[in-house]
């Protein structure tokens, strides 16, 4: 499978502009993002890339004084561990309860945990190309929610699993059964590799919402850290397999998208239990009304 590599350049550059860019580009088909030498680099499957759609999306960029240019090139699919290591994937601590790191840092992380016990749960992630290393606010907000829930004996579904980090955390916190899926073959492989590395078991499938029925079960907790449009498209399918006392945890979109998502939730008889925000990114916890 070939990918299109898109290098974006912003002027003026800022973390807010980069966050907005990744959200908008993600809605046009870009799957993964890294930052290198002043550029935001995105990757999109060749058959999904449409430069006209991308240009149209960028024309409505929310920061009117920000200029965006980009170049494109074709790259072959490959293992991207080296790219992530070159971009310094550093250990991340979430609310002093969970430390996420890669293989080369895990021994030091375990030693540190023994010394101060501030991050008792250590998750080892080798990201390859897959999205979801714990650095993003959306991932951190969902992980925080998982720590605030009693997952013992529960069934959990991770939609758009990326590296598998959310499903792995759920399993470590006592979930009885964890299922996951992603449209990207690299993400499926990466999730399986990370699952084995963390000594947990997840049932992982490649595909979109149409593979959910292959799990042949309903779920107590459903996690979806995906962009707004996919959330809106998939919510019917997710609600259909959510147990009546279950929780649907959504993130991957901005606070200004809430009204659209909550309107959709209301039409599916889902009520809002909790809303969290970090730097304009939002996390919603929903439950059947």
For each residue, the residues with C-beta under 8 A, 3 or more apart:
1: 45 46 77 185
2: 45 46 74 75 76 77
3: 43 44 45 46 74 75 76 77
4: 43 44 45 46 49 72 73 74 75
5: 41 42 43 72 73 74 75
6: 25 30 41 42 43 44 54 70 71 72
7: 39 40 41 70 71 72
8: 21 25 39 40 41 42 68 69 70
9: 38 39 68 69 70
10: 13 14 17 18 21 40 66 67 68
11: 66 67
12: 17 65 66
13: 10 17 18 38
14: 10 17 18 66
15: 18 19 279
16: 19 20 63 279 280
17: 10 12 13 14 20 21 63 66
18: 10 13 14 15 21 22 35 40
19: 15 16 22 23 279 280 281
20: 16 17 23 24 61 62 63
21: 8 10 17 18 24 25 40 61 68
22: 18 19 25 26 30 33 40 42
23: 19 20 26 27 227 253 254
24: 20 21 27 28 57 58 61
25: 6 8 21 22 28 30 33 42 54 57
26: 22 23 30 31 33 227
27: 23 24 57 227 228 229
28: 24 25 44 50 53 54 57
29: 44 45 48 49 50 53
30: 6 22 25 26 33 42 43 44
31: 26 42 43 44 45 129 131 184
32: 42 43 80 129 130 131
33: 22 25 26 30 40 41 42 43 131
34: 40 41 83 84 87
35: 18 39 40 41 87
36: 39 41 86 87
37:
38: 9 13
39: 7 8 9 35 36
40: 7 8 10 18 21 22 33 34 35
41: 5 6 7 8 33 34 35 36
42: 5 6 8 22 25 30 31 32 33
43: 3 4 5 6 30 31 32 33 75 129
44: 3 4 6 28 29 30 31 48 49
45: 1 2 3 4 29 31 48 49 184
46: 1 2 3 4 49 74
47:
48: 29 44 45
49: 4 29 44 45 46 54 72
50: 28 29 53 54
51: 54 55 72
52: 55 56
53: 28 29 50 56 57
54: 6 25 28 49 50 51 57 58 70
55: 51 52 58 59
56: 52 53 59 60
57: 24 25 27 28 53 54 60
58: 24 54 55 61 68
59: 55 56
60: 56 57
61: 20 21 24 58 64 66 68
62: 20
63: 16 17 20 66
64: 61
65: 12
66: 10 11 12 14 17 61 63
67: 10 11
68: 8 9 10 21 58 61
69: 8 9
70: 6 7 8 9 54
71: 6 7
72: 4 5 6 7 49 51
73: 4 5
74: 2 3 4 5 46
75: 2 3 4 5 43 78
76: 2 3
77: 1 2 3 129 186
78: 75 129
79: 82 128 129
80: 32 83 84 127 128 129
81: 84 85 126 127 128
82: 79 85 86
83: 34 80 86 87
84: 34 80 81 87 89 102 127 128 133
85: 81 82 88 89 102 104
86: 36 82 83
87: 34 35 36 83 84
88: 85
89: 84 85 102 127 133 135
90: 101 105
91: 99 100 101 105 109
92: 99 100 101 133 134 135 140
93: 96 98 99 118 119
94: 97 98 99 100 134 140 143 144 147
95: 98 144 147
96: 93 118 119
97: 94 119 120 121 147
98: 93 94 95 119 121 122 123 143 147 169
99: 91 92 93 94 109 112 113 119 121 122 123
100: 91 92 94 122 123 125 133 134 165
101: 90 91 92 105 106 109 122 123 124 125
102: 84 85 89 105 106 124 125 126 127
103: 106 124 126 197
104: 85
105: 90 91 101 102 108 109
106: 101 102 103 109 110 122 124
107: 110 111
108: 105 111 112
109: 91 99 101 105 106 112 113 119 122
110: 106 107 113 114 122
111: 107 108 114 115
112: 99 108 109 115 116 119
113: 99 109 110 116 117 118 119 120 122
114: 110 111 117
115: 111 112
116: 112 113
117: 113 114 120
118: 93 96 113
119: 93 96 97 98 99 109 112 113 122
120: 97 113 117
121: 97 98 99 169 172 173
122: 98 99 100 101 106 109 110 113 119
123: 98 99 100 101 134 165 168 169 172 198
124: 101 102 103 106 194 197 198
125: 100 101 102 132 133 134 163 164 165 168 194
126: 81 102 103 190 193 194 197
127: 80 81 84 89 102 130 132 133 163 190
128: 79 80 81 84 163 186 189 190 193
129: 31 32 43 77 78 79 80 184 186 187 190
130: 32 127 162 163 164 182 184 186 187 190 191
131: 31 32 33 162 163 187
132: 125 127 136 139 161 162 163 164 165 166 225
133: 84 89 92 100 125 127 136 139 163 165
134: 92 94 100 123 125 139 140 143 165
135: 89 92 139
136: 132 133 139 140 281
137: 140 141 278 279 281
138: 141 142 225 251 252 278 281 283
139: 132 133 134 135 136 142 143 165 166 225 251
140: 92 94 134 136 137 143 144 278
141: 137 138 144 145 251 276 278 281 283
142: 138 139 145 146 166 223 225 249 251 283
143: 94 98 134 139 140 146 147 165 166 169
144: 94 95 140 141 147 148 276
145: 141 142 148 149 249 274 276 283 285
146: 142 143 149 151 166 169 170 173 221 223
147: 94 95 97 98 143 144 173
148: 144 145
149: 145 146 173 221 247
150: 154 174
151: 146 154 156 170 173 174 175 221
152: 173 174 175 176
153: 174 175 176
154: 150 151 170 174 175 176 220 221
155: 175 176 177 178 179 217 218 219 220 221 243
156: 151 167 170 171 175 177 178 179 219 220 221 222 223
157: 178 179 180 212 215 219 221 222 223 238 241
158: 161 164 166 167 170 178 179 180 181 202 223
159: 180 181 209 222 223 224 226 234 238
160: 181 182 183 187 224 225 226 230 252
161: 132 158 164 166 167 180 181 182 187 188 191 204
162: 130 131 132 165 182 187 190 191 225
163: 125 127 128 130 131 132 133 187 190 191 194
164: 125 130 132 158 161 167 168 180 190 191 192 194 195 202 204
165: 100 123 125 132 133 134 139 143 162 168 169 194
166: 132 139 142 143 146 158 161 169 170 223 225
167: 156 158 161 164 170 171 178 179 180 191 195 202 223
168: 123 125 164 165 171 172 194 195 198 200 202
169: 98 121 123 143 146 165 166 172 173
170: 146 151 154 156 158 166 167 173 175 178 221 223
171: 156 167 168 174 175 178 198 200 201 202
172: 121 123 168 169 198 200
173: 121 146 147 149 151 152 169 170
174: 150 151 152 153 154 171
175: 151 152 153 154 155 156 170 171 178 221
176: 152 153 154 155
177: 155 156 203 217
178: 155 156 157 158 167 170 171 175 200 201 202 203
179: 155 156 157 158 167 202 203 204 205 215 217 219
180: 157 158 159 161 164 167 191 202 203 204 205
181: 158 159 160 161 188 204 205 206 207 208 211 212
182: 130 160 161 162 187 188 191 204 206
183: 160 187 206 207 208
184: 31 45 129 130 187 188 206
185: 1 188 189 206
186: 77 128 129 130 189 190
187: 129 130 131 160 161 162 163 182 183 184 190 191
188: 161 181 182 184 185 191 192 204 205 206
189: 128 185 186 192 193
190: 126 127 128 129 130 162 163 164 186 187 193 194
191: 130 161 162 163 164 167 180 182 187 188 194 195 202 204
192: 164 188 189 195 196 202 204
193: 126 128 189 190 196 197
194: 124 125 126 163 164 165 168 190 191 197 198
195: 164 167 168 191 192 198 200 201 202 204
196: 192 193 199
197: 103 124 126 193 194
198: 123 124 168 171 172 194 195
199: 196
200: 168 171 172 178 195
201: 171 178 195
202: 158 164 167 168 171 178 179 180 191 192 195
203: 177 178 179 180 215
204: 161 164 179 180 181 182 188 191 192 195
205: 179 180 181 188 211 214 215
206: 181 182 183 184 185 188 211
207: 181 183 210 211
208: 181 183 211 234
209: 159 212 233 234 237 238
210: 207 213 237
211: 181 205 206 207 208 214 215
212: 157 181 209 215 237 238 241
213: 210 216 241
214: 205 211
215: 157 179 203 205 211 212 241
216: 213
217: 155 177 179 241
218: 155 241 242 243 246
219: 155 156 157 179 222 241 242 243 246
220: 154 155 156 243 245 246 247
221: 146 149 151 154 155 156 157 170 175 246 247 249
222: 156 157 159 219 238 241 242 246 247 248 249
223: 142 146 156 157 158 159 166 167 170 249
224: 159 160 230 231 234 238 248 249 250 251 252
225: 132 138 139 142 160 162 166 250 251 252
226: 159 160 230 231 234 252
227: 23 26 27 230 231 252 253
228: 27 231 232 252 253 254 257 260 261
229: 27 232 233
230: 160 224 226 227 233 234
231: 224 226 227 228 234 235 250 252 253 261
232: 228 229 235 260 261 264
233: 209 229 230
234: 159 208 209 224 226 230 231 237 238
235: 231 232 238 239 248 261 264 265 268
236: 239 240 268
237: 209 210 212 234 240 241
238: 157 159 209 212 222 224 234 235 241 242 248
239: 235 236 242 248 268 269 270 288
240: 236 237
241: 157 212 213 215 217 218 219 222 237 238
242: 218 219 222 238 239 246 247 248 288
243: 155 218 219 220 246
244: 288
245: 220 287 288
246: 218 219 220 221 222 242 243 287 288
247: 149 220 221 222 242 273 285 286 287
248: 222 224 235 238 239 242 270 285 286 287
249: 142 145 221 222 223 224 283 284 285 286
250: 224 225 231 253 261 283 284 285 286
251: 138 139 141 142 224 225 281 282 283 284
252: 138 160 224 225 226 227 228 231 281
253: 23 227 228 231 250 257 258 261 281 282
254: 23 228 257 280 281 282
255: 258 277 280 281 282
256: 259 280
257: 228 253 254 260 261 282
258: 253 255 261 262 275 282 284
259: 256 262 263
260: 228 232 257 263 264
261: 228 231 232 235 250 253 257 258 264 265 284
262: 258 259 265 266 272 284
263: 259 260 266 267
264: 232 235 260 261 267 268
265: 235 261 262 268 270 271 272 284 286
266: 262 263 269 270 271
267: 263 264
268: 235 236 239 264 265
269: 239 266 288 289
270: 239 248 265 266 286 287 288 289
271: 265 266 286 287 288 289
272: 262 265 275 284 285 286
273: 247 285 286 287
274: 145 284 285
275: 258 272 282 283 284 285
276: 141 144 145 282 283
277: 255 280 281 282 283
278: 137 138 140 141 281 283
279: 15 16 19 137
280: 16 19 254 255 256 277
281: 19 136 137 138 141 251 252 253 254 255 277 278
282: 251 253 254 255 257 258 275 276 277
283: 138 141 142 145 249 250 251 275 276 277 278
284: 249 250 251 258 261 262 265 272 274 275
285: 145 247 248 249 250 272 273 274 275
286: 247 248 249 250 265 270 271 272 273
287: 245 246 247 248 270 271 273
288: 239 242 244 245 246 269 270 271
289: 269 270 271
